[in-house]
Amino acid sequence: MQDKNRFGFDAIEVGQPFVEIPKRKAFPLRMLIRITEIVMKKELLPARILLCYPKTLLASGVMESLVAHNEKSLGKRLLKLVRMQTSFAVSCPFCIDMNSFRHEQFKITEQEIYALQGKLSLSEVSTFSLREKLALEYASSASGAPLSFSVELIRQLKENFTDRDMVILASTIAQVNYWGRLIQALGVPPAGFSKECSYLYLNRYITLKSAHEPEK
């Protein structure tokens, strides 16, 4: 039998959320989540957990509804790459899983994903355009701690993107950072959107460390 903590919950395990889904709360929101899950064919565990504090669920939902996915000046592929790069940068398995879903439809290759993971440099991948390389470097720079941007990167961004484009890129990166850090802080595991894709290596991005795991 697992040990119980002083609140009565089971001992924390890797792959299990840190908090429980409320059983009887915010019925209208619960029904809305269920409808969305039917459409997406996946359980949306982050949304269910946020029922513990409906204000956060509502605010997060509004933010999600405003995210750019199809801006002509940037393109679907570039925005998809930025969301994936940010997901890897913040080491969020759920975000990597969800934002990589159907990446093949955007002609994102295995080699390109290796570059997003840092296994290859962006310059080694000839299929990235200049704008894509700049946007990916921007995503990595805006996802670090502390934030750090080179003067040269900003100069090139301004030469290749409009001010509107840069606002869209920055807000997209910030949105994924928000979800990534919130989801990891609640211990939410991947939902299985991209379970057939072996080269995402989701297990490498689990951030909960065992008490017996040696320091690297």
C-alpha positions in Angstrom: 0.0 0.0 0.0 1.3 3.4 -0.8 2.1 5.9 1.9 -0.4 8.7 2.4 0.7 12.3 3.1 -0.9 14.4 5.7 -3.7 15.5 3.3 -4.6 11.9 2.6 -3.3 11.7 -1.0 -1.2 8.8 -2.3 2.6 9.2 -2.4 3.7 11.3 -5.4 4.7 9.2 -8.4 6.3 10.1 -11.7 3.7 10.3 -14.3 0.9 11.3 -11.9 -0.4 14.9 -11.4 0.5 16.5 -8.1 -3.1 17.5 -7.3 -6.5 15.7 -7.7 -9.3 16.6 -10.1 -12.2 18.1 -8.1 -15.1 15.7 -8.2 -18.0 18.1 -7.8 -17.3 21.7 -8.9 -18.2 24.1 -11.7 -20.6 21.8 -13.5 -21.0 24.1 -16.6 -17.3 24.3 -17.1 -16.9 20.6 -16.6 -19.5 20.0 -19.4 -17.6 22.4 -21.7 -14.3 20.6 -21.0 -16.1 17.3 -21.8 -17.4 18.6 -25.1 -13.9 19.8 -26.1 -12.4 16.4 -25.1 -14.9 14.6 -27.4 -13.8 16.9 -30.3 -10.1 16.4 -29.6 -10.5 12.7 -28.7 -8.2 13.1 -25.7 -8.7 13.8 -21.9 -7.6 17.4 -21.2 -6.1 16.8 -17.7 -4.8 20.4 -17.3 -8.3 21.8 -17.8 -9.8 19.3 -15.4 -7.3 20.1 -12.7 -7.8 23.9 -13.2 -11.4 23.3 -12.1 -9.9 23.6 -8.6 -9.7 27.3 -9.3 -12.1 28.2 -12.2 -10.8 31.7 -12.6 -7.5 30.3 -13.8 -9.3 28.0 -16.2 -11.4 30.8 -17.6 -8.4 33.1 -18.0 -6.3 30.4 -19.6 -9.1 29.5 -22.0 -9.4 33.1 -23.2 -5.7 33.3 -23.7 -5.7 30.1 -25.6 -8.5 31.2 -27.9 -6.4 34.3 -29.0 -3.3 32.3 -30.0 -2.1 32.7 -33.6 -2.1 29.6 -35.7 -2.6 30.9 -39.2 -1.1 34.3 -39.8 -0.4 34.9 -43.5 2.7 37.0 -42.8 4.3 34.2 -40.7 2.7 30.9 -41.9 1.4 27.8 -40.2 4.7 25.9 -40.4 6.7 28.7 -38.8 4.3 29.2 -35.9 4.1 25.4 -35.4 7.9 25.2 -35.2 8.0 28.1 -32.7 5.5 26.3 -30.5 7.5 23.1 -30.7 10.8 24.9 -30.0 9.4 26.6 -27.0 8.0 23.4 -25.7 11.4 21.7 -25.9 13.1 24.8 -24.4 10.9 24.7 -21.2 11.1 20.9 -21.1 7.4 20.3 -20.9 6.4 16.8 -22.0 2.7 17.6 -22.2 3.5 20.7 -24.4 6.0 18.8 -26.6 3.4 16.0 -27.1 0.5 18.4 -27.9 2.4 21.0 -30.0 4.2 18.3 -32.0 0.9 16.6 -33.0 0.6 16.0 -36.7 3.9 17.9 -37.3 4.3 15.8 -40.6 1.4 17.9 -42.1 3.7 20.9 -41.8 6.6 19.1 -43.5 8.6 19.1 -40.2 11.2 16.4 -40.5 12.9 14.2 -38.0 16.2 16.1 -38.6 14.4 19.4 -37.9 13.1 18.0 -34.6 16.6 16.9 -33.6 17.6 20.6 -34.1 14.7 21.7 -31.9 15.9 19.3 -29.2 19.4 20.8 -29.5 21.0 17.6 -31.0 21.9 19.6 -34.1 22.6 23.3 -34.6 20.0 25.2 -36.6 22.7 26.0 -39.2 23.2 22.2 -39.8 19.6 21.8 -41.1 19.3 23.2 -44.6 15.5 22.8 -44.7 15.0 25.7 -42.3 14.5 29.1 -43.9 16.3 32.1 -42.6 13.1 33.4 -41.0 12.5 30.1 -39.3 16.0 30.0 -37.9 15.6 33.5 -36.5 12.2 32.7 -35.0 13.5 29.5 -33.4 16.5 31.3 -31.9 14.1 34.0 -30.6 11.9 31.2 -29.0 14.9 29.7 -27.3 16.2 33.1 -26.1 12.8 34.1 -24.8 12.4 30.8 -22.9 15.5 30.8 -20.8 16.2 32.0 -17.3 17.3 34.7 -17.1 16.1 36.0 -20.5 18.9 37.1 -22.8 18.9 38.4 -26.3 21.8 39.3 -28.5 21.9 42.6 -30.3 22.6 40.8 -33.5 19.5 38.5 -33.1 17.2 41.5 -32.5 18.7 43.3 -35.5 18.1 40.4 -37.8 14.6 39.9 -36.5 13.7 43.5 -37.2 15.2 43.2 -40.7 13.1 40.1 -41.5 9.9 40.6 -39.5 7.5 43.4 -39.1 6.7 44.8 -35.6 3.4 43.0 -35.8 5.1 39.7 -36.6 7.4 40.1 -33.6 4.5 40.8 -31.3 2.8 37.6 -32.6 6.0 35.6 -32.2 6.7 37.0 -28.6 3.1 36.3 -27.5 3.1 32.8 -29.0 6.4 32.0 -27.1 5.1 33.5 -23.9 1.8 31.5 -24.2 3.7 28.2 -24.5 5.9 29.2 -21.6 2.8 29.9 -19.5 1.3 26.5 -20.2 4.6 24.7 -19.9 5.4 26.1 -16.5 1.9 25.8 -15.2 1.5 22.2 -16.4 4.9 21.1 -15.1 4.2 22.8 -11.7 1.0 20.6 -11.5 2.8 17.5 -12.6 0.6 16.8 -15.6 1.9 14.0 -17.8 1.6 13.9 -21.7 -1.9 13.1 -23.1 -0.7 10.9 -25.9 -1.3 13.2 -28.9 2.0 12.2 -30.5 2.5 8.7 -28.9 3.4 7.2 -32.3 6.4 9.5 -32.7 9.4 7.8 -31.0 11.9 10.6 -31.7 10.2 13.1 -29.5 11.8 11.3 -26.5 9.1 12.6 -24.1 10.5 10.6 -21.1 13.7 12.7 -21.2 11.8 15.8 -20.3 10.1 14.6 -17.1 11.0 17.2 -14.5 9.9 15.3 -11.3 13.1 13.8 -9.8 13.1 10.8 -7.5 14.4 11.4 -3.9 16.9 8.6 -4.6 18.0 9.9 -8.0 21.7 11.1 -8.0 22.4 14.6 -8.9 23.9 15.1 -12.4 
